[in-house]
Each structure stands twice: as C-alpha cells, then as structure tokens.
Amino acid sequence: MKIVAVTACPTGVAHTYMAQEAIEKECRKRGYEVQVETQGSMGIENELEQADVDEADIVILAVAIGIEGEERFDEKNDAGKVLQIDPGEMIRHPAKIIDKAEKLLEVER
C-alpha cells in the first residue's frame, strides 16, 4: 500500500513533526510505502507532488488547521480515500489510524 500524508498543527512545531514520525514509523512497520509532507513553522517540507497523490492508495490529513494545496486531494476525497484526523490522535494511536486507512481500501473491494 502507498500512503501519502500531510501533518500540520496550529503552531507548526511539535505535533506537526510528532505526527509525521508516528505515520512513518507505523507504515514502515507494516511494509507500506509512505511520504509525509509537513506544513509547519519551517514552511512546507517534503512537498507532495500531484503525481505522488494520484499514485497513493490513501491520503491521511493529520491537520488541525487549514493547509496549503488542499485541492490536490479533491479527487481522492471524492473517492473516499482521504482520512482526516487530529495530529494528536495520530500521535497517540498510530496503529488504530492506519487500521482505519486499511478499512477505506477494503470498502473498495
């Protein structure tokens, strides 16, 4: 499975990067391909290209604020392949969130 994600919190510091780490760690543990864009106090880092989004099976938006470039995910959202959650939830329960992402794909089958 290929997952792309964006993390962002109001201050753009701790939770943004902690959520990124939680997503990457859980995905690697499961053998999934993962790319995480952060939108924080340092601006946009690891920016996702449209091709990355298009190729992804699931998009995780671990955001507590509006993000730049949200329209990149419209097609995936319309297809029911976007999981939007609070960054704190991602940090506390990464396995549960990735389980939810897996269930979005099961609906398709």
C-alpha positions, 0 to 999 in steps of 0.5 A, a space after each residue: 500500500 502507498 500512503 501519502 500524508 500531510 501533518 500540520 498543527 496550529 503552531 507548526 512545531 511539535 505535533 506537526 513533526 510528532 505526527 509525521 514520525 508516528 505515520 512513518 514509523 507505523 507504515 514502515 512497520 507494516 511494509 507500506 510505502 509512505 511520504 509525509 509532507 509537513 506544513 509547519 513553522 519551517 514552511 512546507 517540507 517534503 512537498 507532495 507532488 500531484 503525481 505522488 497523490 494520484 499514485 497513493 492508495 490513501 491520503 491521511 490529513 493529520 491537520 488541525 488547521 487549514 493547509 496549503 494545496 488542499 485541492 490536490 486531494 479533491 479527487 481522492 476525497 471524492 473517492 473516499 480515500 482521504 482520512 482526516 484526523 487530529 495530529 494528536 490522535 495520530 500521535 497517540 494511536 498510530 496503529 488504530 489510524 492506519 487500521 482505519 486507512 486499511 478499512 477505506 481500501 477494503 470498502 473498495 473491494 
